[in-house]
């Protein structure tokens, strides 16, 4: 087990979380379980057994270099959405020829770097195609490209994270497919190697992937019949996790089994798990600053905030909340809020919890994906440290940001340019 409770205390693998908090003065902190990360990867690997495939970890979910290295060592590849993510992927040792680069606004400088290293680049628009051609010409390299198709399938998720609709900002206009194929065919610098789609994030029904797969296989066969030697079909990522701790979420095996019958010969399937690889492998450990009421509502005020974890206020996302130690105060319904000068600064609303004592350790679960990576310096909060547990070993994988780090970004003697 990775996270479990014993005698009222929360453990991460073999370490009592309260002992970690007592040892580390900076608060809050992100804590990861290496065992959970590798188990999540193993679930995809076992699901894909017997299928030519690439498990391409979505670095946008969490780009910590140590975590990326562990996944690369386990056998994963990587999916990118920026040039800096390519730099992290290279530092982590991923094979660039198996790396995919997505995004609707890739710059020519980013594309040149990707083409130079042999990364598979996703064509997202007409201008994106022209920019990739320019990058190929400037680097004197052939760009291996894929086409991002929008299956126009309802992923039944928050509109901010739905990406596969026809009116999405991502992907080509399907009606212009022949134009794209002619442009690629007539360009000596482009080599079309596959198709890509991405439906959204936090998906809870395998039917969504199955519906998309039917459409993508149709396009795949059609383009092959036109003489293109397609090899890769990238189904993207998007599988959700059980944030609520009470909902059945499809497993990687159920996802793959739902599309298995649609696979065709000489096709390598790419999946891009991000949230389902790292989301449930981390907790945010905070301290209670105090408890207050306004007469109609009760509040637990903690030292964590929307600066460290913005998902609740940005997406109205739910994260399970508890304590890392025994708390025996009277049970009440609380909003869990931080010190940021915004009414939007909450990590949970209307949660029934025992009334905690000051300095009690409060934990927010399932924060491995799209949490640290979206943190900020709002109200001059400094980004927290990240730690990794491997059995009984505690490893710091990113130190806490300091005010000195922040001040170094300013010019000592500003000069007009």
VOPAGU-2260 file (C-alpha; in pm, 1 decimal, decimal comma):
REM VOPAGU-2260
SITE   aa  ch    i         X         Y         Z
SITE  UNK   A    0       0,0       0,0       0,0
SITE  UNK   A    1     116,2     352,5     -72,8
SITE  UNK   A    2    -107,4     572,1     144,7
SITE  UNK   A    3    -289,4     417,8     440,9
SITE  UNK   A    4    -395,0     493,7     797,5
SITE  UNK   A    5    -282,5     304,1    1107,2
SITE  UNK   A    6    -393,2     400,3    1460,4
SITE  UNK   A    7    -513,1     736,6    1333,5
SITE  UNK   A    8    -182,0     823,3    1162,5
SITE  UNK   A    9    -133,8     848,0     788,5
SITE  UNK   A   10     153,7     655,4     631,0
SITE  UNK   A   11     320,9     689,3     293,3
SITE  UNK   A   12     466,6     347,9     214,3
SITE  UNK   A   13     677,1     266,7     525,6
SITE  UNK   A   14     699,9     617,3     671,2
SITE  UNK   A   15     460,4     791,0     911,0
SITE  UNK   A   16     367,5    1122,0     746,5
SITE  UNK   A   17     364,6    1302,2    1083,0
SITE  UNK   A   18     733,6    1216,2    1122,7
SITE  UNK   A   19     798,9    1371,5     781,4
SITE  UNK   A   20     617,6    1689,6     879,3
SITE  UNK   A   21     806,8    1707,7    1209,2
SITE  UNK   A   22    1139,2    1679,7    1024,0
SITE  UNK   A   23    1065,0    1941,7     758,9
SITE  UNK   A   24    1012,0    2299,7     882,3
SITE  UNK   A   25     881,2    2434,5     551,8
SITE  UNK   A   26     508,8    2390,0     502,0
SITE  UNK   A   27     318,6    2298,6     293,3
SITE  UNK   A   28     502,8    2023,6     103,1
SITE  UNK   A   29     421,0    1783,5    -176,1
SITE  UNK   A   30     489,3    1417,1     -98,5
SITE  UNK   A   31     500,9    1141,3    -363,5
SITE  UNK   A   32     496,5     762,8    -343,0
SITE  UNK   A   33     737,8     601,8    -588,6
SITE  UNK   A   34     560,8     269,4    -541,9
SITE  UNK   A   35     227,8     418,6    -653,9
SITE  UNK   A   36     385,4     581,7    -959,2
SITE  UNK   A   37     545,4     256,0   -1071,1
SITE  UNK   A   38     229,1      55,9    -998,4
SITE  UNK   A   39      33,9     296,5   -1218,8
SITE  UNK   A   40     286,6     250,6   -1498,6
SITE  UNK   A   41     276,1    -127,1   -1453,5
SITE  UNK   A   42    -103,8    -122,6   -1491,2
SITE  UNK   A   43     -69,3      30,0   -1838,2
SITE  UNK   A   44     216,4    -201,9   -1932,9
SITE  UNK   A   45      15,7    -510,6   -1837,4
SITE  UNK   A   46    -296,3    -378,2   -2014,4
SITE  UNK   A   47     -98,3    -334,3   -2336,1
SITE  UNK   A   48      74,9    -672,1   -2321,6
SITE  UNK   A   49      82,9    -822,0   -2670,1
SITE  UNK   A   50      -3,9    -492,8   -2843,0
SITE  UNK   A   51     270,3    -296,3   -3022,2
SITE  UNK   A   52     254,0      19,7   -2814,7
SITE  UNK   A   53     422,8     316,5   -2650,4
SITE  UNK   A   54     327,2     443,6   -2305,8
SITE  UNK   A   55     402,9     813,7   -2345,0
SITE  UNK   A   56     387,9     994,0   -2009,7
SITE  UNK   A   57     232,5    1341,8   -2038,2
SITE  UNK   A   58     492,5    1570,2   -1882,9
SITE  UNK   A   59     242,5    1855,9   -1857,7
SITE  UNK   A   60      79,8    1671,3   -1565,6
SITE  UNK   A   61     397,5    1682,4   -1359,1
SITE  UNK   A   62     740,5    1762,4   -1499,3
SITE  UNK   A   63     954,7    1690,8   -1192,9
SITE  UNK   A   64    1286,1    1566,1   -1332,7
SITE  UNK   A   65    1332,9    1283,8   -1080,0
SITE  UNK   A   66     983,9    1147,2   -1145,6
SITE  UNK   A   67    1041,8    1167,7   -1520,6
SITE  UNK   A   68    1366,9     971,7   -1483,0
SITE  UNK   A   69    1195,6     697,4   -1281,6
SITE  UNK   A   70     927,4     658,0   -1549,4
SITE  UNK   A   71    1186,7     652,2   -1826,0
SITE  UNK   A   72    1379,4     381,6   -1638,3
SITE  UNK   A   73    1055,2     183,5   -1607,0
SITE  UNK   A   74    1012,0     194,6   -1985,4
SITE  UNK   A   75     791,6     495,5   -2054,6
SITE  UNK   A   76     833,8     752,3   -2328,1
SITE  UNK   A   77     715,7    1114,2   -2297,5
SITE  UNK   A   78     461,5    1351,5   -2447,9
SITE  UNK   A   79     540,7    1724,3   -2460,8
SITE  UNK   A   80     352,5    2048,1   -2509,3
SITE  UNK   A   81     642,5    2295,3   -2491,7
SITE  UNK   A   82    1006,4    2338,1   -2577,8
SITE  UNK   A   83    1105,5    2345,1   -2211,7
SITE  UNK   A   84     932,0    2011,4   -2161,2
SITE  UNK   A   85    1153,2    1878,7   -2440,1
SITE  UNK   A   86    1456,1    1997,4   -2241,4
SITE  UNK   A   87    1327,6    1810,7   -1933,6
SITE  UNK   A   88    1263,5    1500,1   -2145,5
SITE  UNK   A   89    1617,4    1513,1   -2280,8
SITE  UNK   A   90    1761,6    1564,1   -1931,4
SITE  UNK   A   91    1558,7    1263,9   -1810,5
SITE  UNK   A   92    1705,2    1047,8   -2086,3
SITE  UNK   A   93    1395,0     975,8   -2296,3
SITE  UNK   A   94    1460,0     856,5   -2652,2
SITE  UNK   A   95    1358,2    1163,9   -2856,2
SITE  UNK   A   96    1253,9     953,1   -3154,4
SITE  UNK   A   97     974,7     801,5   -2942,7
SITE  UNK   A   98     871,9    1134,6   -2788,9
SITE  UNK   A   99     561,6    1314,7   -2917,2
SITE  UNK   A  100     517,3    1691,7   -2923,8
SITE  UNK   A  101     159,8    1825,1   -2918,6
SITE  UNK   A  102      13,3    2173,3   -2892,9
SITE  UNK   A  103    -174,1    2436,3   -3088,9
SITE  UNK   A  104      79,5    2717,6   -3055,1
SITE  UNK   A  105     427,3    2572,9   -3094,2
SITE  UNK   A  106     683,1    2840,8   -3180,8
SITE  UNK   A  107     927,6    2805,3   -3468,9
SITE  UNK   A  108    1217,8    2796,1   -3221,6
SITE  UNK   A  109    1052,3    2511,1   -3029,5
SITE  UNK   A  110     976,6    2326,7   -3352,5
SITE  UNK   A  111    1333,7    2359,1   -3474,7
SITE  UNK   A  112    1458,6    2205,3   -3151,0
SITE  UNK   A  113    1205,9    1920,8   -3179,0
SITE  UNK   A  114    1283,4    1845,6   -3544,1
SITE  UNK   A  115    1657,8    1858,9   -3478,1
SITE  UNK   A  116    1621,4    1587,7   -3212,6
SITE  UNK   A  117    1389,7    1368,4   -3423,0
SITE  UNK   A  118    1079,2    1414,6   -3206,4
SITE  UNK   A  119     740,0    1321,4   -3356,6
SITE  UNK   A  120     562,7    1654,9   -3405,0
SITE  UNK   A  121     185,4    1685,1   -3413,9
SITE  UNK   A  122      36,0    1906,0   -3689,7
SITE  UNK   A  123    -240,0    2109,2   -3527,1
SITE  UNK   A  124    -331,0    2369,5   -3790,8
SITE  UNK   A  125    -244,5    2512,7   -4130,6
SITE  UNK   A  126      -0,1    2764,2   -3984,1
SITE  UNK   A  127     147,9    2493,5   -3762,8
SITE  UNK   A  128     216,0    2284,9   -4073,9
SITE  UNK   A  129     393,4    2577,0   -4239,3
SITE  UNK   A  130     601,5    2637,7   -3926,4
SITE  UNK   A  131     704,7    2271,5   -3913,7
SITE  UNK   A  132     807,3    2285,8   -4281,0
SITE  UNK   A  133    1016,6    2593,9   -4202,2
SITE  UNK   A  134    1180,6    2418,7   -3906,2
SITE  UNK   A  135    1261,9    2117,2   -4122,2
SITE  UNK   A  136    1419,5    2338,8   -4386,9
SITE  UNK   A  137    1623,2    2539,1   -4135,9
SITE  UNK   A  138    1755,0    2229,3   -3957,2
SITE  UNK   A  139    1796,6    2032,1   -4282,8
SITE  UNK   A  140    1617,6    1743,0   -4115,3
SITE  UNK   A  141    1307,4    1548,5   -4210,1
SITE  UNK   A  142    1029,0    1610,5   -3959,3
SITE  UNK   A  143     833,7    1303,9   -3852,0
SITE  UNK   A  144     479,5    1435,5   -3816,4
SITE  UNK   A  145     136,4    1322,8   -3703,3
SITE  UNK   A  146    -201,8    1482,3   -3775,0
SITE  UNK   A  147    -427,3    1579,0   -3485,1
SITE  UNK   A  148    -783,6    1478,6   -3569,5
SITE  UNK   A  149   -1084,0    1589,7   -3363,7
SITE  UNK   A  150   -1323,7    1292,8   -3337,7
SITE  UNK   A  151   -1594,7    1531,7   -3206,5
SITE  UNK   A  152   -1676,9    1289,6   -2924,8
SITE  UNK   A  153   -1835,6    1415,6   -2601,6
SITE  UNK   A  154   -1590,2    1327,3   -2324,0
SITE  UNK   A  155   -1841,0    1438,5   -2055,6
SITE  UNK   A  156   -1586,6    1641,9   -1860,8
SITE  UNK   A  157   -1544,6    2002,4   -1743,6
SITE  UNK   A  158   -1546,2    2227,0   -2054,7
SITE  UNK   A  159   -1204,0    2367,8   -1961,6
SITE  UNK   A  160   -1046,0    2024,4   -2008,0
SITE  UNK   A  161   -1254,3    1899,8   -2303,5
SITE  UNK   A  162   -1026,5    1896,3   -2609,6
SITE  UNK   A  163   -1179,2    1664,5   -2869,4
SITE  UNK   A  164   -1483,3    1862,5   -2986,5
SITE  UNK   A  165   -1502,7    2001,8   -3339,0
SITE  UNK   A  166   -1501,3    2357,7   -3198,1
SITE  UNK   A  167   -1192,4    2296,0   -2985,2
SITE  UNK   A  168    -887,1    2517,8   -3024,8
SITE  UNK   A  169    -691,0    2196,4   -3090,1
SITE  UNK   A  170    -662,7    1991,9   -3406,9
SITE  UNK   A  171    -708,9    2033,7   -3779,4
SITE  UNK   A  172   -1036,4    2093,5   -3960,0
SITE  UNK   A  173   -1125,5    1739,7   -4062,3
SITE  UNK   A  174   -1287,5    1863,3   -4383,1
SITE  UNK   A  175    -944,3    1994,1   -4488,9
SITE  UNK   A  176    -774,6    1656,4   -4447,5
SITE  UNK   A  177    -702,1    1614,3   -4819,5
SITE  UNK   A  178    -533,1    1955,8   -4829,1
SITE  UNK   A  179    -303,3    1855,3   -4542,0
SITE  UNK   A  180    -219,0    1525,4   -4708,9
SITE  UNK   A  181    -128,8    1697,3   -5036,6
SITE  UNK   A  182      88,6    1952,4   -4855,0
SITE  UNK   A  183     273,0    1674,2   -4673,7
SITE  UNK   A  184     307,5    1463,9   -4988,4
SITE  UNK   A  185     456,3    1758,3   -5178,6
SITE  UNK   A  186     701,7    1848,4   -4903,6
SITE  UNK   A  187    1038,1    1672,5   -4898,4
SITE  UNK   A  188    1089,4    1777,5   -4536,6
SITE  UNK   A  189     783,8    1605,5   -4387,5
SITE  UNK   A  190     721,8    1237,4   -4316,9
SITE  UNK   A  191     369,5    1150,7   -4203,1
SITE  UNK   A  192     401,7     868,0   -3949,0
SITE  UNK   A  193      69,3     867,7   -3766,0
SITE  UNK   A  194    -253,5    1019,6   -3636,4
SITE  UNK   A  195    -333,6    1169,2   -3298,1
SITE  UNK   A  196    -639,7    1265,2   -3099,3
SITE  UNK   A  197    -704,9    1381,4   -2745,2
SITE  UNK   A  198   -1054,6    1388,0   -2600,0
SITE  UNK   A  199   -1013,5    1565,9   -2268,9
SITE  UNK   A  200    -917,5    1498,7   -1910,5
SITE  UNK   A  201   -1077,6    1324,3   -1608,6
SITE  UNK   A  202   -1269,5    1085,1   -1839,8
SITE  UNK   A  203   -1466,4     822,1   -1647,1
SITE  UNK   A  204   -1622,6     610,9   -1924,0
SITE  UNK   A  205   -1432,7     380,8   -2159,4
SITE  UNK   A  206   -1711,7     422,3   -2413,6
SITE  UNK   A  207   -1564,6     766,7   -2486,6
SITE  UNK   A  208   -1233,9     611,3   -2595,4
SITE  UNK   A  209   -1413,1     337,0   -2786,0
SITE  UNK   A  210   -1620,3     588,1   -2983,1
SITE  UNK   A  211   -1307,3     787,2   -3067,2
SITE  UNK   A  212   -1118,0     473,3   -3168,7
SITE  UNK   A  213   -1382,1     378,1   -3425,4
SITE  UNK   A  214   -1350,0     720,1   -3587,8
SITE  UNK   A  215    -970,3     729,0   -3573,2
SITE  UNK   A  216    -935,6     381,9   -3727,9
SITE  UNK   A  217   -1158,4     497,1   -4014,0
SITE  UNK   A  218    -924,5     793,0   -4080,7
SITE  UNK   A  219    -618,8     570,3   -4036,4
SITE  UNK   A  220    -736,0     321,8   -4301,1
SITE  UNK   A  221    -842,6     599,3   -4537,8
SITE  UNK   A  222    -502,0     769,3   -4523,4
SITE  UNK   A  223    -316,3     440,8   -4565,8
SITE  UNK   A  224    -522,6     372,0   -4877,2
SITE  UNK   A  225    -397,0     703,2   -5016,0
SITE  UNK   A  226     -43,0     565,2   -5002,4
SITE  UNK   A  227      85,6     699,6   -4670,3
SITE  UNK   A  228     280,6     452,7   -4457,6
SITE  UNK   A  229     121,4     532,1   -4122,6
SITE  UNK   A  230     266,5     350,0   -3823,0
SITE  UNK   A  231     134,5     522,9   -3508,3
SITE  UNK   A  232    -217,1     580,3   -3380,7
SITE  UNK   A  233    -202,8     804,3   -3076,3
SITE  UNK   A  234    -523,1     785,9   -2871,7
SITE  UNK   A  235    -402,3    1050,9   -2626,7
SITE  UNK   A  236    -463,9    1039,9   -2253,8
SITE  UNK   A  237    -745,3    1159,4   -2032,7
SITE  UNK   A  238    -836,5     868,9   -1805,2
SITE  UNK   A  239    -960,1    1003,3   -1471,6
SITE  UNK   A  240    -885,2     903,0   -1113,5
SITE  UNK   A  241   -1113,1     858,7    -813,2
SITE  UNK   A  242   -1084,7    1202,0    -652,1
SITE  UNK   A  243   -1411,1    1150,7    -462,0
SITE  UNK   A  244   -1297,7     813,4    -318,1
SITE  UNK   A  245   -1636,9     665,3    -400,2
SITE  UNK   A  246   -1661,3     644,1    -779,7
SITE  UNK   A  247   -1571,6     350,9   -1004,7
SITE  UNK   A  248   -1302,9     464,3   -1248,8
SITE  UNK   A  249   -1205,7     248,1   -1546,7
SITE  UNK   A  250    -870,2      75,2   -1515,6
SITE  UNK   A  251    -608,6      87,7   -1791,5
SITE  UNK   A  252    -701,3    -274,3   -1871,2
SITE  UNK   A  253   -1067,8    -183,9   -1914,5
SITE  UNK   A  254    -970,1     107,5   -2137,2
SITE  UNK   A  255    -746,6    -103,4   -2361,5
SITE  UNK   A  256    -992,5    -394,8   -2370,0
SITE  UNK   A  257   -1261,9    -154,9   -2495,3
SITE  UNK   A  258   -1058,4     -69,5   -2806,4
SITE  UNK   A  259    -868,1    -393,7   -2861,2
SITE  UNK   A  260   -1102,4    -530,0   -3129,2
SITE  UNK   A  261   -1059,0    -218,3   -3344,6
SITE  UNK   A  262    -679,7    -245,7   -3372,5
SITE  UNK   A  263    -543,0    -340,0   -3712,6
SITE  UNK   A  264    -214,1    -499,7   -3826,4
SITE  UNK   A  265     107,4    -300,4   -3850,2
SITE  UNK   A  266     -19,3     -33,6   -3610,6
SITE  UNK   A  267     162,9      86,3   -3299,8
SITE  UNK   A  268     -74,5     229,5   -3040,2
SITE  UNK   A  269      39,7     531,0   -2838,3
SITE  UNK   A  270    -132,0     626,0   -2513,6
SITE  UNK   A  271     -48,8     943,0   -2321,7
SITE  UNK   A  272    -137,6     893,2   -1953,4
SITE  UNK   A  273     -69,2    1188,5   -1727,3
SITE  UNK   A  274    -324,3    1220,1   -1448,3
SITE  UNK   A  275    -381,5     843,9   -1427,9
SITE  UNK   A  276      -5,4     789,0   -1398,8
SITE  UNK   A  277      78,3    1045,3   -1131,5
SITE  UNK   A  278    -243,7    1197,1    -991,3
SITE  UNK   A  279    -306,7     960,7    -700,4
SITE  UNK   A  280      64,4     926,1    -619,1
SITE  UNK   A  281      94,6    1249,2    -420,0
SITE  UNK   A  282     -48,4    1434,6    -122,6
SITE  UNK   A  283     -18,3    1796,5     -11,3
SITE  UNK   A  284      74,8    1818,4     357,3
SITE  UNK   A  285     -28,9    2139,9     533,0
SITE  UNK   A  286     -58,3    2273,0     888,3
SITE  UNK   A  287    -369,4    2416,2    1052,4
SITE  UNK   A  288    -322,6    2782,7    1135,5
SITE  UNK   A  289    -654,5    2816,2    1318,4
SITE  UNK   A  290   -1029,7    2755,9    1321,6
SITE  UNK   A  291   -1290,1    3032,4    1293,9
SITE  UNK   A  292   -1658,3    3092,7    1229,7
SITE  UNK   A  293   -1856,5    3382,9    1089,3
SITE  UNK   A  294   -2169,9    3269,1    1264,7
SITE  UNK   A  295   -2312,6    3078,9     970,2
SITE  UNK   A  296   -2003,0    2907,2     830,9
SITE  UNK   A  297   -1703,6    2735,8     988,9
SITE  UNK   A  298   -1352,1    2758,7     848,9
SITE  UNK   A  299   -1031,1    2563,8     891,8
SITE  UNK   A  300    -751,5    2801,8     792,6
SITE  UNK   A  301    -433,3    2628,6     676,0
SITE  UNK   A  302     -94,2    2737,5     543,7
SITE  UNK   A  303    -168,1    2578,4     204,0
SITE  UNK   A  304    -357,8    2780,2     -52,8
SITE  UNK   A  305    -466,2    2828,8    -411,5
SITE  UNK   A  306    -106,1    2933,7    -481,3
SITE  UNK   A  307       8,8    2575,0    -417,8
SITE  UNK   A  308    -309,6    2402,6    -540,9
SITE  UNK   A  309    -536,0    2593,9    -778,0
SITE  UNK   A  310    -755,9    2311,1    -909,9
SITE  UNK   A  311   -1043,8    2358,6    -659,8
SITE  UNK   A  312   -1094,9    2726,3    -739,5
SITE  UNK   A  313   -1007,3    2700,8   -1110,2
SITE  UNK   A  314   -1210,1    2392,0   -1203,7
SITE  UNK   A  315   -1433,0    2358,2    -897,1
SITE  UNK   A  316   -1241,2    2032,9    -855,3
SITE  UNK   A  317   -1292,5    1803,9    -557,9
SITE  UNK   A  318    -996,6    1669,2    -358,3
SITE  UNK   A  319   -1044,1    1442,6     -58,9
SITE  UNK   A  320    -918,9    1603,7     265,2
SITE  UNK   A  321    -822,1    1449,8     598,8
SITE  UNK   A  322    -563,4    1464,9     876,5
SITE  UNK   A  323    -225,5    1298,1     909,3
SITE  UNK   A  324    -272,6    1241,6    1284,8
SITE  UNK   A  325    -552,9    1172,3    1533,6
SITE  UNK   A  326    -793,6    1467,9    1566,8
SITE  UNK   A  327   -1070,0    1425,5    1821,5
SITE  UNK   A  328   -1248,3    1762,6    1826,8
SITE  UNK   A  329   -1620,1    1803,4    1767,6
SITE  UNK   A  330   -1731,2    1714,3    1416,3
SITE  UNK   A  331   -1854,2    2012,4    1216,0
SITE  UNK   A  332   -1895,1    2115,7     852,9
SITE  UNK   A  333   -1601,5    2331,4     741,2
SITE  UNK   A  334   -1464,2    2514,0     443,4
SITE  UNK   A  335   -1090,0    2453,1     422,9
SITE  UNK   A  336    -927,7    2781,4     320,4
SITE  UNK   A  337    -583,3    2934,0     286,4
SITE  UNK   A  338    -428,1    3273,0     366,7
SITE  UNK   A  339    -448,4    3420,3      13,2
SITE  UNK   A  340    -640,5    3749,4     -11,9
SITE  UNK   A  341    -913,9    3600,6    -233,0
SITE  UNK   A  342   -1249,8    3448,6    -147,8
SITE  UNK   A  343   -1162,6    3192,0    -415,7
SITE  UNK   A  344    -879,5    3062,7    -195,0
SITE  UNK   A  345   -1028,0    2733,1     -83,1
SITE  UNK   A  346    -914,1    2372,0    -107,3
SITE  UNK   A  347   -1243,3    2219,8      -2,0
SITE  UNK   A  348   -1595,8    2329,9      83,7
SITE  UNK   A  349   -1861,2    2186,8     314,0
SITE  UNK   A  350   -1647,8    1903,2     449,5
SITE  UNK   A  351   -1752,4    1724,8     768,3
SITE  UNK   A  352   -1436,9    1694,1     978,3
SITE  UNK   A  353   -1343,7    1684,5    1347,5
SITE  UNK   A  354   -1239,1    2026,4    1477,2
SITE  UNK   A  355    -857,5    2029,1    1462,1
SITE  UNK   A  356    -609,2    2180,1    1704,7
SITE  UNK   A  357    -367,3    2444,2    1581,8
SITE  UNK   A  358     -62,4    2303,3    1397,4
SITE  UNK   A  359    -249,2    1977,4    1324,7
SITE  UNK   A  360    -138,1    1818,2     997,3
SITE  UNK   A  361    -407,0    1840,3     730,0
SITE  UNK   A  362    -363,1    1653,3     403,5
SITE  UNK   A  363    -511,0    1702,8      56,4
SITE  UNK   A  364    -511,6    1383,5    -150,3
SITE  UNK   A  365    -452,1    1308,3    -519,7
SITE  UNK   A  366    -243,2    1614,6    -601,4
SITE  UNK   A  367      19,8    1455,4    -826,1
SITE  UNK   A  368    -122,4    1591,7   -1152,2
SITE  UNK   A  369    -182,2    1954,6   -1246,7
SITE  UNK   A  370    -113,6    2080,3    -896,3
SITE  UNK   A  371     250,3    2165,1    -826,9
SITE  UNK   A  372     292,1    2229,7   -1198,1
SITE  UNK   A  373      24,1    2503,6   -1179,0
SITE  UNK   A  374     150,2    2662,8    -857,7
SITE  UNK   A  375     231,4    3033,7    -841,3
SITE  UNK   A  376     383,0    3312,1    -635,2
SITE  UNK   A  377      51,1    3488,3    -575,3
SITE  UNK   A  378      65,2    3696,6    -254,6
SITE  UNK   A  379     437,9    3618,6    -273,9
SITE  UNK   A  380     385,1    3261,7    -162,4
SITE  UNK   A  381     694,3    3058,4    -243,3
SITE  UNK   A  382     653,8    2730,2    -428,7
SITE  UNK   A  383     685,5    2435,8    -189,5
SITE  UNK   A  384     935,8    2152,3    -174,6
SITE  UNK   A  385     865,3    1811,3    -326,3
SITE  UNK   A  386     966,6    1485,9    -156,4
SITE  UNK   A  387     957,2    1126,6    -276,2
SITE  UNK   A  388     913,0     820,0     -55,0
SITE  UNK   A  389    1073,1     493,5    -164,4
SITE  UNK   A  390     994,0     233,6     100,3
SITE  UNK   A  391    1144,3     373,6     420,6
SITE  UNK   A  392    1356,6     631,5     238,9
SITE  UNK   A  393    1260,6     999,1     211,7
SITE  UNK   A  394    1420,4    1184,0     -80,8
SITE  UNK   A  395    1394,2    1555,1    -157,1
SITE  UNK   A  396    1335,0    1591,0    -532,1
SITE  UNK   A  397    1286,4    1968,8    -539,6
SITE  UNK   A  398    1384,1    2212,7    -269,9
SITE  UNK   A  399    1143,9    2480,3    -150,8
SITE  UNK   A  400    1164,6    2806,9    -339,7
SITE  UNK   A  401    1295,7    3094,8    -127,0
SITE  UNK   A  402    1253,7    3470,5    -128,0
SITE  UNK   A  403    1618,3    3493,6    -231,7
SITE  UNK   A  404    1535,3    3288,0    -541,9
SITE  UNK   A  405    1254,2    3528,9    -621,9
SITE  UNK   A  406    1461,9    3842,8    -565,2
SITE  UNK   A  407    1735,6    3716,2    -796,0
SITE  UNK   A  408    1494,9    3751,0   -1089,0
SITE  UNK   A  409    1500,3    4129,4   -1057,4
SITE  UNK   A  410    1766,8    4351,0   -1207,2
SITE  UNK   A  411    1983,9    4518,2    -942,5
SITE  UNK   A  412    2033,6    4814,3   -1172,1
SITE  UNK   A  413    1744,4    4832,7   -1418,2
SITE  UNK   A  414    1861,6    4944,6   -1760,3
SITE  UNK   A  415    1643,1    5078,6   -2038,1
SITE  UNK   A  416    1664,9    4865,9   -2352,4
